[in-house]
C-alpha cells in the first residue's frame, strides 16, 4: 500500500476536474478544500459527479474521509470541483501502487 497526495486546481467552478488519469486502485481517501481558497466549499465525487452525487467539504475543517470498504476504485474515477474558479482541492489516497 502507498500513500499519495494530489492538489488539483479547479479551472472553472461548476466543472469537475479529474484528479489523475492513472488506473491505480484507491482503497480509501481523504479530501479537503485548501484553507487558502477564495471560496468556502470543495466537492469530490466519481466520474459523472453532480450536485446530488458528491461529497462536500467546508474549508478550515478536518479533512473528509471516504472509505470504499473491502473494494476499491480507479484513481482516474475521482473528480473534484469547487465554488470558486482557481480554488484547489487536496486529495490524499491509499492505493495499491
N, C-alpha and C positions, 0 to 999 in steps of 0.2 A: 504494500500500500504506500502511496505517496501523497503528500500534501502540496497543493499549489495555490497561488493567489493570482487573481486577474483584476485589473482596473479597466473597466470598459466605459468609454465616453459615449454618451447618447448624442448623436449628431442632430437629431430633430425630435423634440419632445412629442410623444404620442406615436412614434415609430420605433418598434422594438429593434434592438441590435443584438446580433448573435455574438456570444462571448468568445467562441472559438469554432473552428471548422474541424477540430480533432475528433476522432471517433473513440477516444479512450473512455473507459467506463467510469462513471461517477457513482459512488455509493451514498455519499451524504455531502451536504454543502451548507455554508452559512453565507449570508449576504447582508450588505448594509449600504445605505446612502452615504456617500462621502460627507463627513461633517462640514467640509468647506463649500458644499454645493449651494447654489443660489436658491434652488427650490427646496421644498420640505420632504417630498416623498420619492422613493425609488421603488421599482417593481421588478420582479423576476418571475419567469414562467417558462413554459416549454414551447416548442415550435407552434406557431399559431396562437400565441397567448393573446388574451383580450381582457377587458375590464373585469370579467367575472371568472377568469381562469388564470389568476396570477396571485402571487404573494406580495404584500406591501410592507415597506419598512420606512419608518419616520427617522430622519437624520437625528443624530445625537442620542440615540437609544441603543441598547445592546443589539449586536448582530442577530438576525433572524435565522434560526436553524431550519433546515429542510432535510429529512431523512427518508430514504427510499426503502426502508425495511430490509428485507432479505434480497431485494432486487437492485437494479442499477439502471442508469440511463446514459446515453452517449453525451459527452461534453458538448457536442455540436447541437444538441437539442435544447440547450439552455440559452434563453434570450433575456435581455434586460431593457428597461425603459425608465424614464424619469419625468418629473413635472416640468423641468426646465431644460431647454436645449443647452448642451455643453456640460451638463452635470455628469458625474461619474458614479458608477456602481461598483463596489468592491465585492468580489465573489471569491470565497475560499472553498476548495474542494478536497475530498479524499477520493483518490482514484486508483486504478489498477496499475498504471504505469507513469 
